[in-house]
Amino acid sequence: MVANGDEVPMSAETAPQGRDEEAVSRFVERFAAQLTEAGMQRMASRVFAALLASDSGSMTSAELAEQLRISPAAVSGAINYLAQASMVSREREPGSRRDRYVLHNELWYETFTRRDQLLTRWEGTLRDGAETLGQDTAAGTRVAETAAFFEFLQKEMHGMMGRWREHRAGLGLS
């Protein structure tokens, strides 16, 4: 929280009414551990989970460092990773030199859409590789099947994302 440009740490006085901050912290660490198991960097997982659990979806470096009990350098490294993955962005606080780190709107949709672009590149490379290896070889067949899998995955993802938008609208979330 910011009051008169000064950082105010999250405390029982500034926390949302009735929210158990210890339970929130356990949730953040639990989800961060699952993200880490899935391949995300550990510190980036913790910072992302903390941002996700914040009501505003944004925090300053000082707020993140205090909440997670990590150094500002660790926050900076995590933010760089998350920004490269287009999961967060930096925004300047009005009238301040401080940056706020903000989750993107439609975060999961954007994340999966970018994965789709990655799958397109992989599919093209794999198709070239299958041709190079020879369609009639075991390696060529295996690589061609992998390319076909990515092609299938992309088609399914496009349909799924359309269905998600419809479902989201039905929930009143859009």
N, C-alpha and C positions, 0 to 999 in steps of 0.2 A: 504494500500500500504506500501511497505517496501523500504526504501532507506538507504543504508549503515547500515542496521540492525536496524534502528530507525523507529518507527511507524510514518506514515504520515497520518493524518486524511483525510477522504474523504471531499473534498471541491469543490467549483466551479472550482478550478484550476486542481484538480486531477480527477474529475468526467468525464465520457465519454462525448465527444462533443455532445452538443444538448440535453442531458438528463436532464429533469426537476426533480431534486432530491426531491422536495416536492411531486410531482406526484408519484415518486418511493416509497417514504415513505408512502403515502396514500395506494398504492397498497399493500405494505408489511403488513400494519395494517389491511387492508380489508381481505386479504387472511388469515392472522393469526386468525382473528376473526372467519372466516368460519371453519378453522381447529379446533379451540377451541369449536365451536358449535358441531362439529362432535366427540368431546371427547378427543382431544389431550390437554395436559397441556398448559395453556396460554403462559407461557414464552417459552416453547419448540416450540410452534406454531410461535411465533414472531421470534425466532432465525432461525428456519427452513425457514420461508418465506424470511428473510433477506439473507440467504445463497442462496436460490433459485434465488433471484433477483440480486445477484452479478454476474458480468461477469465471474469471475474465478470459481464460485461455491465453494469458500473457503474464510475464513476470520479468523483472530486471535481473541482471546478473547477481546483484547483492541478495535479492529475495531468493533466488534459486540456491545460491551458495549457503545461505542461512538455513533454508528449509532442509536441504539435503546434507548439510554439514560437510561441504566440499569446498575446495579452494576456487577462487575466481578463475584461475588458469584452467581448472578442470571444467568449469562451466563454459569457458571460451572454446575449448577443444570440442566439447559436446555440441555446442551451438554450431560450430563450423561444420561438423559432420551432418547435423540435422538440416542445416541450410543447404548444403550440397545435395542432400536427398530431397530438397524442396518440401520438407515437412514443417519448417518454421521460417519466419522471416524476421528481420530486424526492423524496428520502427523507432524513430527518435521521439522521446517524450517531449511534448510541446513545452518550450521555455526551459529546456534542460539539455545537458550534454549526454544524458543517460539514454542508453538503448533499452527498449523493451523487446523481448522475444515473444513472438506471437505465432500461435498455431494457424495454419491456413484454413480458410473456409472450405468445407467439403473435403477435409483432409484425406479421408480414406479413398474417396472417389479419385482425387488427384494422384494419390500414391499409386493406386492400381492402374490408372491411365498411363502413368510414366513407366510402370512395369510392362505394360502392353508395348510401348515403344522399344523397350529393351528386348522383349520377345521377338519383335519384328526383325531387329538386327541379328539376333541369334539365329532365327529361322533362315534368313538369307545366307548367313555364313555356313550354317549346317547344310543347306542345299548345295552350295558351292563345294563344301567338303565331301559330300556324298558323291558328287560328280567326279571330283578329284580322286577319291578312293576307289571309285568304280562301283556302279550300281549292282554288279553281280558278285561283289566280295562281301564277306561277313561284316567288315568294318563299314563299308559303304551302305549296306542294308541297315545296320544299326544306326548310323548317323542320319540316314534318310527317314527312318522311323522317328527319331528324335525331332527332326524338323517337322514332320507331320504332326507330332504331338503338340509342338508349340503353335502350329497353325490352328489346330483344333482348339487349344486353350484360348487363343486370341478370339476366335469366333464366339466361343462360349462366354468369354469375359465381356464382350460387347453386349451380348444379350442380357447377361446378368446385371451389368451396370444400368441398362435401360429399365430392367425390372426393379432395381434398387431405387431409382429415381421415382418410379410410380409408387412403390411401397412407402418411401419416405414422405411423399406428398400425402398419401393416405393416412399416415400417422400425424400429419400436421407439422412436420419438421422442416418443410421447405419454405 
